[in-house]
Amino acid sequence: MYQSKPPESRYQSRTRTNVIRLFRWCGGWGVATALMAFGPRFLWNRALVFTLLAVGLDVAVGVGMILANKKYVAELDELQRKVQLNSTGITLGVGLIAGVPLSVLDAYHVIPFHADIAYLLILMSLTFAASNLYGTRRYR
Amino acid sequence: MKNRLKVLRAERDWTQAQLAEALDVSRQTINAIETGKFDPSLPLAFRAARLFGLPIEEIFHDQDPAPL
C-alpha cells in the first residue's frame, strides 16, 4: 500500500537548501576550473587577458564555494558537524602524508609518472567521501 | 553518559522524528544519543530538559562514579 512520506522537518529543509546551494557552487567551480584549464588552448588561443580573467573567475567562484560550505557546516546539527570535522581532519592528514612523499618521489624520479596535483585532489576527494560515509553509518 | 531520552519520549508517545523536530536536530542525532553513541552538548541537553520540563540531571546521568 502506498504510504505518504512524512513532512520534512525544519532541520531537513534547511540542510536540503544548504546542500543544493553547495552543490551549485561546486558545479560552478568545476565549470570555472575547466574553463581556466582548457580555455587558453581551445577557446582563446592563449590570450593572456582572457587567461587572467578565467583565473580570477575561478578564484571568485572558489571563494563562493568555500562560503557555501561554511554555511552548510555551520547549520548542521552537532552530530553531523562532528562527522564533517572528523572527515575533514582525516582528509587533511591523508593529503599531507600522501602529498609530500609523492612530490619527493617525483622529484627524485622514483615514480615513472609526473606527480600531478589532480592525483592528490582525487585521493582527498575519495578519502573525504569514504570517511564521511563511515561516520554517517557509525552513528546511524 | 547515560540518558532517559528514549523512556521520556515513549511516555509521551513521540517518534524519534518528532523529538528531532522539537529539538531542531536530525533524527540520526536523536538515535545516536538514545543508543549512547553520542553525548549531546550542554545547549542541546538544556533544550531537551526544557522540552520535557525536567531538570537536566533527571535526563542525563554521568556513568563514571563520583570522585572520592
N, CA and C atoms of all chains as a GROMACS GRO file, in nm:
protein
  624
    1MET      N    1   0.085  -0.120   0.000
    1MET     CA    2   0.000   0.000   0.000
    1MET      C    3   0.088   0.125   0.000
    2TYR      N    4   0.044   0.227  -0.068
    2TYR     CA    5   0.123   0.350  -0.077
    2TYR      C    6   0.119   0.425   0.056
    3GLN      N    7   0.235   0.461   0.105
    3GLN     CA    8   0.243   0.541   0.228
    3GLN      C    9   0.308   0.673   0.193
    4SER      N   10   0.241   0.782   0.232
    4SER     CA   11   0.299   0.912   0.200
    4SER      C   12   0.419   0.938   0.290
    5LYS      N   13   0.515   1.011   0.236
    5LYS     CA   14   0.636   1.042   0.312
    5LYS      C   15   0.600   1.140   0.424
    6PRO      N   16   0.664   1.126   0.543
    6PRO     CA   17   0.636   1.222   0.649
    6PRO      C   18   0.684   1.361   0.607
    7PRO      N   19   0.619   1.465   0.659
    7PRO     CA   20   0.659   1.600   0.618
    7PRO      C   21   0.803   1.629   0.660
    8GLU      N   22   0.867   1.711   0.580
    8GLU     CA   23   1.008   1.743   0.605
    8GLU      C   24   1.018   1.834   0.728
    9SER      N   25   1.115   1.805   0.815
    9SER     CA   26   1.134   1.890   0.934
    9SER      C   27   1.209   2.018   0.895
   10ARG      N   28   1.208   2.114   0.989
   10ARG     CA   29   1.281   2.240   0.963
   10ARG      C   30   1.429   2.211   0.938
   11TYR      N   31   1.484   2.119   1.019
   11TYR     CA   32   1.626   2.086   1.004
   11TYR      C   33   1.654   2.026   0.867
   12GLN      N   34   1.570   1.931   0.826
   12GLN     CA   35   1.588   1.867   0.695
   12GLN      C   36   1.576   1.969   0.583
   13SER      N   37   1.476   2.058   0.595
   13SER     CA   38   1.454   2.159   0.491
   13SER      C   39   1.573   2.253   0.480
   14ARG      N   40   1.624   2.295   0.597
   14ARG     CA   41   1.740   2.386   0.598
   14ARG      C   42   1.863   2.318   0.538
   15THR      N   43   1.883   2.191   0.576
   15THR     CA   44   2.000   2.118   0.526
   15THR      C   45   1.989   2.097   0.376
   16ARG      N   46   1.868   2.064   0.330
   16ARG     CA   47   1.848   2.041   0.186
   16ARG      C   48   1.880   2.168   0.107
   17THR      N   49   1.830   2.282   0.157
   17THR     CA   50   1.858   2.410   0.090
   17THR      C   51   2.009   2.435   0.083
   18ASN      N   52   2.077   2.410   0.196
   18ASN     CA   53   2.222   2.433   0.201
   18ASN      C   54   2.298   2.338   0.110
   19VAL      N   55   2.252   2.211   0.104
   19VAL     CA   56   2.318   2.112   0.016
   19VAL      C   57   2.304   2.153  -0.130
   20ILE      N   58   2.183   2.197  -0.166
   20ILE     CA   59   2.159   2.238  -0.306
   20ILE      C   60   2.247   2.359  -0.339
   21ARG      N   61   2.254   2.455  -0.246
   21ARG     CA   62   2.338   2.573  -0.270
   21ARG      C   63   2.485   2.532  -0.287
   22LEU      N   64   2.531   2.444  -0.197
   22LEU     CA   65   2.671   2.399  -0.204
   22LEU      C   66   2.698   2.323  -0.334
   23PHE      N   67   2.602   2.237  -0.372
   23PHE     CA   68   2.615   2.159  -0.495
   23PHE      C   69   2.627   2.252  -0.616
   24ARG      N   70   2.547   2.359  -0.618
   24ARG     CA   71   2.553   2.455  -0.730
   24ARG      C   72   2.687   2.526  -0.734
   25TRP      N   73   2.737   2.566  -0.617
   25TRP     CA   74   2.867   2.633  -0.613
   25TRP      C   75   2.979   2.537  -0.656
   26CYS      N   76   2.972   2.411  -0.613
   26CYS     CA   77   3.073   2.311  -0.652
   26CYS      C   78   3.070   2.291  -0.804
   27GLY      N   79   2.949   2.281  -0.859
   27GLY     CA   80   2.936   2.265  -1.004
   27GLY      C   81   2.993   2.386  -1.077
   28GLY      N   82   2.960   2.505  -1.026
   28GLY     CA   83   3.011   2.628  -1.085
   28GLY      C   84   3.163   2.634  -1.081
   29TRP      N   85   3.218   2.589  -0.968
   29TRP     CA   86   3.364   2.589  -0.955
   29TRP      C   87   3.427   2.489  -1.053
   30GLY      N   88   3.362   2.374  -1.069
   30GLY     CA   89   3.412   2.275  -1.166
   30GLY      C   90   3.414   2.332  -1.307
   31VAL      N   91   3.305   2.401  -1.343
   31VAL     CA   92   3.297   2.463  -1.477
   31VAL      C   93   3.404   2.572  -1.491
   32ALA      N   94   3.418   2.656  -1.387
   32ALA     CA   95   3.517   2.764  -1.392
   32ALA      C   96   3.658   2.708  -1.401
   33THR      N   97   3.684   2.597  -1.331
   33THR     CA   98   3.816   2.535  -1.334
   33THR      C   99   3.845   2.475  -1.472
   34ALA      N  100   3.743   2.413  -1.530
   34ALA     CA  101   3.759   2.357  -1.664
   34ALA      C  102   3.786   2.469  -1.766
   35LEU      N  103   3.714   2.580  -1.750
   35LEU     CA  104   3.735   2.694  -1.840
   35LEU      C  105   3.878   2.747  -1.827
   36MET      N  106   3.924   2.756  -1.702
   36MET     CA  107   4.060   2.806  -1.677
   36MET      C  108   4.165   2.708  -1.734
   37ALA      N  109   4.138   2.578  -1.722
   37ALA     CA  110   4.236   2.478  -1.765
   37ALA      C  111   4.239   2.460  -1.916
   38PHE      N  112   4.123   2.460  -1.980
   38PHE     CA  113   4.117   2.429  -2.123
   38PHE      C  114   4.094   2.551  -2.212
   39GLY      N  115   4.042   2.659  -2.154
   39GLY     CA  116   4.015   2.780  -2.232
   39GLY      C  117   4.135   2.834  -2.307
   40PRO      N  118   4.250   2.849  -2.242
   40PRO     CA  119   4.365   2.906  -2.312
   40PRO      C  120   4.401   2.829  -2.440
   41ARG      N  121   4.384   2.698  -2.438
   41ARG     CA  122   4.423   2.616  -2.553
   41ARG      C  123   4.313   2.607  -2.658
   42PHE      N  124   4.189   2.593  -2.612
   42PHE     CA  125   4.080   2.563  -2.706
   42PHE      C  126   3.989   2.680  -2.738
   43LEU      N  127   3.988   2.784  -2.654
   43LEU     CA  128   3.890   2.890  -2.674
   43LEU      C  129   3.951   3.024  -2.714
   44TRP      N  130   4.060   3.064  -2.651
   44TRP     CA  131   4.112   3.199  -2.681
   44TRP      C  132   4.261   3.202  -2.718
   45ASN      N  133   4.309   3.090  -2.763
   45ASN     CA  134   4.445   3.082  -2.820
   45ASN      C  135   4.551   3.148  -2.730
   46ARG      N  136   4.544   3.116  -2.601
   46ARG     CA  137   4.642   3.159  -2.501
   46ARG      C  138   4.652   3.310  -2.482
   47ALA      N  139   4.547   3.384  -2.514
   47ALA     CA  140   4.549   3.529  -2.491
   47ALA      C  141   4.554   3.555  -2.340
   48LEU      N  142   4.657   3.630  -2.296
   48LEU     CA  143   4.686   3.645  -2.153
   48LEU      C  144   4.569   3.707  -2.075
   49VAL      N  145   4.505   3.810  -2.135
   49VAL     CA  146   4.396   3.879  -2.065
   49VAL      C  147   4.283   3.781  -2.030
   50PHE      N  148   4.246   3.700  -2.128
   50PHE     CA  149   4.136   3.605  -2.103
   50PHE      C  150   4.177   3.498  -2.002
   51THR      N  151   4.304   3.458  -2.007
   51THR     CA  152   4.352   3.358  -1.911
   51THR      C  153   4.345   3.414  -1.770
   52LEU      N  154   4.390   3.541  -1.755
   52LEU     CA  155   4.385   3.603  -1.622
   52LEU      C  156   4.240   3.621  -1.574
   53LEU      N  157   4.152   3.655  -1.667
   53LEU     CA  158   4.009   3.668  -1.631
   53LEU      C  159   3.953   3.532  -1.586
   54ALA      N  160   3.994   3.426  -1.656
   54ALA     CA  161   3.946   3.292  -1.620
   54ALA      C  162   3.998   3.252  -1.482
   55VAL      N  163   4.124   3.288  -1.453
   55VAL     CA  164   4.181   3.258  -1.321
   55VAL      C  165   4.104   3.335  -1.214
   56GLY      N  166   4.077   3.464  -1.240
   56GLY     CA  167   4.001   3.546  -1.146
   56GLY      C  168   3.863   3.490  -1.121
   57LEU      N  169   3.797   3.445  -1.228
   57LEU     CA  170   3.664   3.387  -1.216
   57LEU      C  171   3.670   3.259  -1.131
   58ASP      N  172   3.772   3.176  -1.157
   58ASP     CA  173   3.787   3.050  -1.083
   58ASP      C  174   3.805   3.077  -0.934
   59VAL      N  175   3.889   3.175  -0.902
   59VAL     CA  176   3.913   3.208  -0.761
   59VAL      C  177   3.785   3.263  -0.698
   60ALA      N  178   3.716   3.351  -0.770
   60ALA     CA  179   3.593   3.412  -0.714
   60ALA      C  180   3.487   3.305  -0.688
   61VAL      N  181   3.469   3.215  -0.784
   61VAL     CA  182   3.368   3.109  -0.765
   61VAL      C  183   3.414   3.014  -0.653
   62GLY      N  184   3.546   2.993  -0.644
   62GLY     CA  185   3.602   2.909  -0.537
   62GLY      C  186   3.572   2.968  -0.400
   63VAL      N  187   3.585   3.101  -0.388
   63VAL     CA  188   3.554   3.168  -0.260
   63VAL      C  189   3.405   3.149  -0.227
   64GLY      N  190   3.321   3.162  -0.330
   64GLY     CA  191   3.177   3.140  -0.310
   64GLY      C  192   3.150   2.998  -0.261
   65MET      N  193   3.223   2.902  -0.318
   65MET     CA  194   3.206   2.761  -0.278
   65MET      C  195   3.248   2.741  -0.133
   66ILE      N  196   3.357   2.805  -0.094
   66ILE     CA  197   3.403   2.794   0.046
   66ILE      C  198   3.299   2.851   0.141
   67LEU      N  199   3.244   2.968   0.106
   67LEU     CA  200   3.143   3.031   0.192
   67LEU      C  201   3.016   2.946   0.200
   68ALA      N  202   2.978   2.885   0.087
   68ALA     CA  203   2.860   2.798   0.087
   68ALA      C  204   2.885   2.676   0.176
   69ASN      N  205   3.008   2.622   0.172
   69ASN     CA  206   3.041   2.507   0.256
   69ASN      C  207   3.042   2.547   0.403
   70LYS      N  208   3.093   2.667   0.431
   70LYS     CA  209   3.098   2.717   0.569
   70LYS      C  210   2.955   2.729   0.624
   71LYS      N  211   2.865   2.782   0.544
   71LYS     CA  212   2.725   2.798   0.588
   71LYS      C  213   2.661   2.660   0.609
   72TYR      N  214   2.690   2.568   0.516
   72TYR     CA  215   2.635   2.432   0.525
   72TYR      C  216   2.677   2.366   0.657
   73VAL      N  217   2.807   2.375   0.687
   73VAL     CA  218   2.858   2.310   0.809
   73VAL      C  219   2.804   2.380   0.934
   74ALA      N  220   2.799   2.514   0.929
   74ALA     CA  221   2.753   2.590   1.046
   74ALA      C  222   2.608   2.558   1.080
   75GLU      N  223   2.528   2.522   0.982
   75GLU     CA  224   2.385   2.498   1.007
   75GLU      C  225   2.351   2.350   1.024
   76LEU      N  226   2.456   2.265   1.025
   76LEU     CA  227   2.431   2.124   1.057
   76LEU      C  228   2.409   2.111   1.207
   77ASP      N  229   2.350   2.000   1.251
   77ASP     CA  230   2.340   1.981   1.395
   77ASP      C  231   2.474   1.928   1.446
   78GLU      N  232   2.487   1.916   1.579
   78GLU     CA  233   2.620   1.890   1.635
   78GLU      C  234   2.678   1.754   1.596
   79LEU      N  235   2.594   1.653   1.581
   79LEU     CA  236   2.646   1.522   1.541
   79LEU      C  237   2.699   1.526   1.398
   80GLN      N  238   2.620   1.585   1.308
   80GLN     CA  239   2.661   1.593   1.168
   80GLN      C  240   2.788   1.678   1.155
   81ARG      N  241   2.797   1.783   1.238
   81ARG     CA  242   2.916   1.868   1.236
   81ARG      C  243   3.039   1.788   1.282
   82LYS      N  244   3.018   1.700   1.380
   82LYS     CA  245   3.128   1.616   1.429
   82LYS      C  246   3.175   1.522   1.318
   83VAL      N  247   3.079   1.464   1.245
   83VAL     CA  248   3.113   1.374   1.134
   83VAL      C  249   3.194   1.452   1.029
   84GLN      N  250   3.148   1.574   0.999
   84GLN     CA  251   3.218   1.656   0.900
   84GLN      C  252   3.359   1.691   0.948
   85LEU      N  253   3.371   1.724   1.077
   85LEU     CA  254   3.502   1.761   1.132
   85LEU      C  255   3.598   1.643   1.125
   86ASN      N  256   3.549   1.523   1.163
   86ASN     CA  257   3.633   1.403   1.156
   86ASN      C  258   3.678   1.378   1.012
   87SER      N  259   3.584   1.389   0.918
   87SER     CA  260   3.616   1.363   0.778
   87SER      C  261   3.719   1.464   0.726
   88THR      N  262   3.700   1.589   0.764
   88THR     CA  263   3.793   1.694   0.720
   88THR      C  264   3.932   1.670   0.776
   89GLY      N  265   3.938   1.630   0.905
   89GLY     CA  266   4.067   1.603   0.969
   89GLY      C  267   4.139   1.487   0.901
   90ILE      N  268   4.065   1.378   0.876
   90ILE     CA  269   4.126   1.261   0.811
   90ILE      C  270   4.174   1.299   0.671
   91THR      N  271   4.091   1.375   0.598
   91THR     CA  272   4.127   1.414   0.461
   91THR      C  273   4.252   1.501   0.459
   92LEU      N  274   4.259   1.596   0.552
   92LEU     CA  275   4.376   1.683   0.560
   92LEU      C  276   4.501   1.601   0.590
   93GLY      N  277   4.490   1.508   0.684
   93GLY     CA  278   4.603   1.423   0.720
   93GLY      C  279   4.649   1.337   0.604
   94VAL      N  280   4.553   1.273   0.537
   94VAL     CA  281   4.587   1.187   0.422
   94VAL      C  282   4.652   1.271   0.312
   95GLY      N  283   4.598   1.392   0.289
   95GLY     CA  284   4.655   1.481   0.187
   95GLY      C  285   4.799   1.515   0.216
   96LEU      N  286   4.828   1.539   0.345
   96LEU     CA  287   4.966   1.573   0.384
   96LEU      C  288   5.059   1.454   0.372
   97ILE      N  289   5.017   1.341   0.433
   97ILE     CA  290   5.110   1.227   0.437
   97ILE      C  291   5.124   1.158   0.302
   98ALA      N  292   5.031   1.181   0.210
   98ALA     CA  293   5.045   1.124   0.075
   98ALA      C  294   5.109   1.227  -0.019
   99GLY      N  295   5.074   1.353  -0.002
   99GLY     CA  296   5.119   1.456  -0.096
   99GLY      C  297   5.269   1.481  -0.092
  100VAL      N  298   5.324   1.492   0.028
  100VAL     CA  299   5.467   1.524   0.040
  100VAL      C  300   5.554   1.410  -0.014
  101PRO      N  301   5.532   1.283   0.030
  101PRO     CA  302   5.613   1.174  -0.028
  101PRO      C  303   5.598   1.162  -0.180
  102LEU      N  304   5.476   1.184  -0.230
  102LEU     CA  305   5.454   1.174  -0.375
  102LEU      C  306   5.539   1.278  -0.448
  103SER      N  307   5.544   1.397  -0.392
  103SER     CA  308   5.623   1.505  -0.451
  103SER      C  309   5.773   1.470  -0.448
  104VAL      N  310   5.817   1.412  -0.335
  104VAL     CA  311   5.959   1.374  -0.321
  104VAL      C  312   5.994   1.263  -0.420
  105LEU      N  313   5.905   1.164  -0.430
  105LEU     CA  314   5.929   1.052  -0.523
  105LEU      C  315   5.936   1.102  -0.667
  106ASP      N  316   5.855   1.202  -0.698
  106ASP     CA  317   5.857   1.260  -0.832
  106ASP      C  318   5.987   1.338  -0.855
  107ALA      N  319   6.028   1.413  -0.753
  107ALA     CA  320   6.150   1.496  -0.766
  107ALA      C  321   6.274   1.409  -0.792
  108TYR      N  322   6.276   1.289  -0.729
  108TYR     CA  323   6.392   1.200  -0.746
  108TYR      C  324   6.369   1.094  -0.854
  109HIS      N  325   6.264   1.113  -0.933
  109HIS     CA  326   6.231   1.025  -1.046
  109HIS      C  327   6.217   0.879  -1.006
  110VAL      N  328   6.164   0.858  -0.886
  110VAL     CA  329   6.142   0.720  -0.840
  110VAL      C  330   6.016   0.664  -0.905
  111ILE      N  331   5.917   0.750  -0.924
  111ILE     CA  332   5.793   0.705  -0.988
  111ILE      C  333   5.799   0.740  -1.138
  112PRO      N  334   5.740   0.654  -1.221
  112PRO     CA  335   5.753   0.675  -1.365
  112PRO      C  336   5.658   0.779  -1.424
  113PHE      N  337   5.585   0.848  -1.338
  113PHE     CA  338   5.489   0.948  -1.389
  113PHE      C  339   5.505   1.077  -1.311
  114HIS      N  340   5.451   1.185  -1.367
  114HIS     CA  341   5.458   1.315  -1.300
  114HIS      C  342   5.352   1.321  -1.190
  115ALA      N  343   5.394   1.364  -1.070
  115ALA     CA  344   5.300   1.373  -0.956
  115ALA      C  345   5.208   1.494  -0.974
  116ASP      N  346   5.107   1.475  -1.054
  116ASP     CA  347   5.014   1.585  -1.083
  116ASP      C  348   4.928   1.615  -0.960
  117ILE      N  349   4.892   1.742  -0.943
  117ILE     CA  350   4.808   1.783  -0.829
  117ILE      C  351   4.670   1.714  -0.836
  118ALA      N  352   4.630   1.678  -0.959
  118ALA     CA  353   4.498   1.613  -0.976
  118ALA      C  354   4.493   1.480  -0.899
  119TYR      N  355   4.606   1.408  -0.893
  119TYR     CA  356   4.607   1.280  -0.820
  119TYR      C  357   4.575   1.303  -0.672
  120LEU      N  358   4.635   1.411  -0.619
  120LEU     CA  359   4.613   1.443  -0.478
  120LEU      C  360   4.467   1.483  -0.454
  121LEU      N  361   4.411   1.561  -0.548
  121LEU     CA  362   4.271   1.603  -0.534
  121LEU      C  363   4.178   1.483  -0.536
  122ILE      N  364   4.208   1.388  -0.626
  122ILE     CA  365   4.124   1.267  -0.635
  122ILE      C  366   4.134   1.187  -0.505
  123LEU      N  367   4.258   1.170  -0.457
  123LEU     CA  368   4.278   1.094  -0.332
  123LEU      C  369   4.203   1.161  -0.216
  124MET      N  370   4.214   1.295  -0.206
  124MET     CA  371   4.149   1.366  -0.096
  124MET      C  372   3.997   1.358  -0.109
  125SER      N  373   3.947   1.366  -0.231
  125SER     CA  374   3.801   1.356  -0.252
  125SER      C  375   3.750   1.219  -0.208
  126LEU      N  376   3.823   1.114  -0.250
  126LEU     CA  377   3.780   0.978  -0.215
  126LEU      C  378   3.790   0.956  -0.065
  127THR      N  379   3.896   1.010  -0.003
  127THR     CA  380   3.913   0.995   0.142
  127THR      C  381   3.799   1.064   0.216
  128PHE      N  382   3.765   1.185   0.171
  128PHE     CA  383   3.656   1.259   0.238
  128PHE      C  384   3.524   1.183   0.223
  129ALA      N  385   3.497   1.134   0.103
  129ALA     CA  386   3.371   1.061   0.080
  129ALA      C  387   3.365   0.936   0.166
  130ALA      N  388   3.477   0.860   0.173
  130ALA     CA  389   3.479   0.735   0.250
  130ALA      C  390   3.465   0.763   0.399
  131SER      N  391   3.537   0.863   0.449
  131SER     CA  392   3.531   0.889   0.593
  131SER      C  393   3.395   0.948   0.633
  132ASN      N  394   3.335   1.024   0.543
  132ASN     CA  395   3.201   1.078   0.569
  132ASN      C  396   3.098   0.966   0.574
  133LEU      N  397   3.109   0.873   0.481
  133LEU     CA  398   3.018   0.758   0.476
  133LEU      C  399   3.033   0.674   0.603
  134TYR      N  400   3.159   0.651   0.642
  134TYR     CA  401   3.187   0.573   0.763
  134TYR      C  402   3.125   0.642   0.885
  135GLY      N  403   3.148   0.773   0.896
  135GLY     CA  404   3.096   0.850   1.011
  135GLY      C  405   2.945   0.848   1.016
  136THR      N  406   2.882   0.863   0.900
  136THR     CA  407   2.736   0.863   0.894
  136THR      C  408   2.680   0.728   0.936
  137ARG      N  409   2.743   0.620   0.888
  137ARG     CA  410   2.695   0.485   0.921
  137ARG      C  411   2.720   0.451   1.068
  138ARG      N  412   2.830   0.500   1.120
  138ARG     CA  413   2.868   0.471   1.258
  138ARG      C  414   2.763   0.520   1.357
  139TYR      N  415   2.706   0.635   1.330
  139TYR     CA  416   2.608   0.693   1.424
  139TYR      C  417   2.464   0.667   1.382
  140ARG      N  418   2.445   0.581   1.283
  140ARG     CA  419   2.308   0.559   1.234
  140ARG      C  420   2.221   0.492   1.340
  141MET      N  421   2.804   0.880   2.906
  141MET     CA  422   2.688   0.939   2.974
  141MET      C  423   2.560   0.862   2.938
  142LYS      N  424   2.482   0.829   3.041
  142LYS     CA  425   2.355   0.760   3.016
  142LYS      C  426   2.242   0.863   3.010
  143ASN      N  427   2.133   0.824   2.947
  143ASN     CA  428   2.021   0.919   2.944
  143ASN      C  429   1.887   0.844   2.938
  144ARG      N  430   1.781   0.917   2.970
  144ARG     CA  431   1.646   0.859   2.973
  144ARG      C  432   1.562   0.911   2.856
  145LEU      N  433   1.629   0.955   2.753
  145LEU     CA  434   1.559   1.018   2.642
  145LEU      C  435   1.454   0.925   2.579
  146LYS      N  436   1.495   0.799   2.561
  146LYS     CA  437   1.406   0.703   2.494
  146LYS      C  438   1.280   0.678   2.579
  147VAL      N  439   1.300   0.665   2.710
  147VAL     CA  440   1.188   0.640   2.802
  147VAL      C  441   1.093   0.760   2.803
  148LEU      N  442   1.152   0.879   2.817
  148LEU     CA  443   1.070   1.001   2.822
  148LEU      C  444   0.993   1.021   2.692
  149ARG      N  445   1.060   0.989   2.583
  149ARG     CA  446   0.995   1.002   2.452
  149ARG      C  447   0.879   0.903   2.440
  150ALA      N  448   0.904   0.778   2.484
  150ALA     CA  449   0.800   0.676   2.476
  150ALA      C  450   0.680   0.711   2.564
  151GLU      N  451   0.708   0.769   2.682
  151GLU     CA  452   0.599   0.808   2.772
  151GLU      C  453   0.505   0.910   2.706
  152ARG      N  454   0.562   0.990   2.618
  152ARG     CA  455   0.480   1.092   2.550
  152ARG      C  456   0.432   1.045   2.413
  153ASP      N  457   0.470   0.921   2.380
  153ASP     CA  458   0.429   0.861   2.252
  153ASP      C  459   0.480   0.942   2.132
  154TRP      N  460   0.601   0.989   2.146
  154TRP     CA  461   0.663   1.064   2.037
  154TRP      C  462   0.754   0.971   1.956
  155THR      N  463   0.766   0.998   1.830
  155THR     CA  464   0.863   0.925   1.748
  155THR      C  465   0.998   1.000   1.757
  156GLN      N  466   1.103   0.932   1.711
  156GLN     CA  467   1.235   0.998   1.707
  156GLN      C  468   1.229   1.121   1.618
  157ALA      N  469   1.153   1.110   1.509
  157ALA     CA  470   1.143   1.222   1.416
  157ALA      C  471   1.075   1.342   1.481
  158GLN      N  472   0.972   1.314   1.562
  158GLN     CA  473   0.902   1.424   1.630
  158GLN      C  474   0.991   1.492   1.734
  159LEU      N  475   1.067   1.410   1.806
  159LEU     CA  476   1.158   1.469   1.904
  159LEU      C  477   1.269   1.549   1.834
  160ALA      N  478   1.317   1.493   1.723
  160ALA     CA  479   1.419   1.563   1.645
  160ALA      C  480   1.368   1.698   1.596
  161GLU      N  481   1.244   1.701   1.551
  161GLU     CA  482   1.182   1.826   1.504
  161GLU      C  483   1.173   1.926   1.619
  162ALA      N  484   1.132   1.878   1.737
  162ALA     CA  485   1.116   1.967   1.852
  162ALA      C  486   1.250   2.025   1.898
  163LEU      N  487   1.357   1.946   1.881
  163LEU     CA  488   1.489   1.992   1.927
  163LEU      C  489   1.572   2.052   1.812
  164ASP      N  490   1.515   2.054   1.693
  164ASP     CA  491   1.580   2.109   1.574
  164ASP      C  492   1.714   2.040   1.544
  165VAL      N  493   1.712   1.908   1.547
  165VAL     CA  494   1.829   1.828   1.508
  165VAL      C  495   1.780   1.717   1.414
  166SER      N  496   1.875   1.637   1.364
  166SER     CA  497   1.835   1.527   1.276
  166SER      C  498   1.786   1.408   1.358
  167ARG      N  499   1.708   1.321   1.294
  167ARG     CA  500   1.660   1.200   1.362
  167ARG      C  501   1.778   1.110   1.399
  168GLN      N  502   1.880   1.113   1.313
  168GLN     CA  503   2.001   1.034   1.337
  168GLN      C  504   2.067   1.075   1.469
  169THR      N  505   2.064   1.205   1.498
  169THR     CA  506   2.126   1.255   1.621
  169THR      C  507   2.049   1.204   1.743
  170ILE      N  508   1.915   1.206   1.735
  170ILE     CA  509   1.833   1.154   1.846
  170ILE      C  510   1.865   1.006   1.869
  171ASN      N  511   1.873   0.931   1.760
  171ASN     CA  512   1.903   0.788   1.771
  171ASN      C  513   2.040   0.765   1.833
  172ALA      N  514   2.139   0.844   1.790
  172ALA     CA  515   2.275   0.828   1.842
  172ALA      C  516   2.281   0.862   1.991
  173ILE      N  517   2.203   0.962   2.034
  173ILE     CA  518   2.201   0.998   2.177
  173ILE      C  519   2.132   0.886   2.256
  174GLU      N  520   2.018   0.840   2.206
  174GLU     CA  521   1.943   0.736   2.277
  174GLU      C  522   2.023   0.607   2.293
  175THR      N  523   2.102   0.574   2.192
  175THR     CA  524   2.179   0.449   2.198
  175THR      C  525   2.315   0.468   2.265
  176GLY      N  526   2.342   0.589   2.312
  176GLY     CA  527   2.466   0.616   2.384
  176GLY      C  528   2.589   0.628   2.296
  177LYS      N  529   2.567   0.644   2.166
  177LYS     CA  530   2.682   0.657   2.076
  177LYS      C  531   2.735   0.800   2.072
  178PHE      N  532   2.651   0.893   2.115
  178PHE     CA  533   2.689   1.034   2.105
  178PHE      C  534   2.634   1.109   2.226
  179ASP      N  535   2.722   1.188   2.289
  179ASP     CA  536   2.679   1.272   2.401
  179ASP      C  537   2.644   1.412   2.350
  180PRO      N  538   2.525   1.462   2.386
  180PRO     CA  539   2.488   1.594   2.335
  180PRO      C  540   2.566   1.705   2.405
  181SER      N  541   2.569   1.820   2.340
  181SER     CA  542   2.633   1.937   2.401
  181SER      C  543   2.542   1.989   2.513
  182LEU      N  544   2.595   2.077   2.596
  182LEU     CA  545   2.513   2.134   2.704
  182LEU      C  546   2.391   2.209   2.650
  183PRO      N  547   2.407   2.295   2.545
  183PRO     CA  548   2.288   2.364   2.495
  183PRO      C  549   2.178   2.268   2.449
  184LEU      N  550   2.216   2.158   2.382
  184LEU     CA  551   2.115   2.062   2.337
  184LEU      C  552   2.053   1.989   2.455
  185ALA      N  553   2.135   1.956   2.555
  185ALA     CA  554   2.083   1.889   2.675
  185ALA      C  555   1.984   1.981   2.747
  186PHE      N  556   2.016   2.110   2.753
  186PHE     CA  557   1.924   2.205   2.817
  186PHE      C  558   1.794   2.219   2.738
  187ARG      N  559   1.806   2.216   2.604
  187ARG     CA  560   1.684   2.224   2.521
  187ARG      C  561   1.594   2.104   2.550
  188ALA      N  562   1.657   1.986   2.563
  188ALA     CA  563   1.580   1.864   2.592
  188ALA      C  564   1.514   1.876   2.730
  189ALA      N  565   1.590   1.928   2.825
  189ALA     CA  566   1.536   1.944   2.962
  189ALA      C  567   1.415   2.038   2.961
  190ARG      N  568   1.426   2.147   2.887
  190ARG     CA  569   1.314   2.243   2.877
  190ARG      C  570   1.193   2.176   2.812
  191LEU      N  571   1.220   2.099   2.707
  191LEU     CA  572   1.111   2.034   2.634
  191LEU      C  573   1.035   1.936   2.723
  192PHE      N  574   1.109   1.857   2.801
  192PHE     CA  575   1.044   1.758   2.887
  192PHE      C  576   1.000   1.817   3.022
  193GLY      N  577   1.039   1.941   3.048
  193GLY     CA  578   1.002   2.006   3.174
  193GLY      C  579   1.065   1.940   3.294
  194LEU      N  580   1.189   1.894   3.276
  194LEU     CA  581   1.258   1.825   3.385
  194LEU      C  582   1.396   1.887   3.407
  195PRO      N  583   1.452   1.872   3.528
  195PRO     CA  584   1.590   1.916   3.546
  195PRO      C  585   1.684   1.831   3.460
  196ILE      N  586   1.791   1.889   3.417
  196ILE     CA  587   1.882   1.821   3.323
  196ILE      C  588   1.935   1.689   3.380
  197GLU      N  589   1.958   1.688   3.514
  197GLU     CA  590   2.016   1.567   3.576
  197GLU      C  591   1.915   1.452   3.585
  198GLU      N  592   1.789   1.481   3.559
  198GLU     CA  593   1.690   1.372   3.557
  198GLU      C  594   1.680   1.308   3.419
  199ILE      N  595   1.750   1.367   3.325
  199ILE     CA  596   1.751   1.309   3.188
  199ILE      C  597   1.888   1.248   3.157
  200PHE      N  598   1.992   1.319   3.195
  200PHE     CA  599   2.129   1.274   3.164
  200PHE      C  600   2.203   1.241   3.293
  201HIS      N  601   2.271   1.125   3.293
  201HIS     CA  602   2.346   1.084   3.412
  201HIS      C  603   2.490   1.053   3.372
  202ASP      N  604   2.581   1.091   3.459
  202ASP     CA  605   2.722   1.058   3.439
  202ASP      C  606   2.741   0.909   3.469
  203GLN      N  607   2.811   0.839   3.379
  203GLN     CA  608   2.833   0.696   3.401
  203GLN      C  609   2.943   0.668   3.501
  204ASP      N  610   3.041   0.760   3.506
  204ASP     CA  611   3.156   0.739   3.594
  204ASP      C  612   3.116   0.765   3.739
  205PRO      N  613   3.171   0.686   3.835
  205PRO     CA  614   3.141   0.713   3.975
  205PRO      C  615   3.202   0.846   4.018
  206ALA      N  616   3.134   0.910   4.113
  206ALA     CA  617   3.183   1.040   4.161
  206ALA      C  618   3.318   1.022   4.229
  207PRO      N  619   3.412   1.118   4.212
  207PRO     CA  620   3.543   1.104   4.278
  207PRO      C  621   3.528   1.116   4.430
  208LEU      N  622   3.618   1.048   4.500
  208LEU     CA  623   3.611   1.050   4.647
  208LEU      C  624   3.653   1.187   4.700
   0.00000   0.00000   0.00000
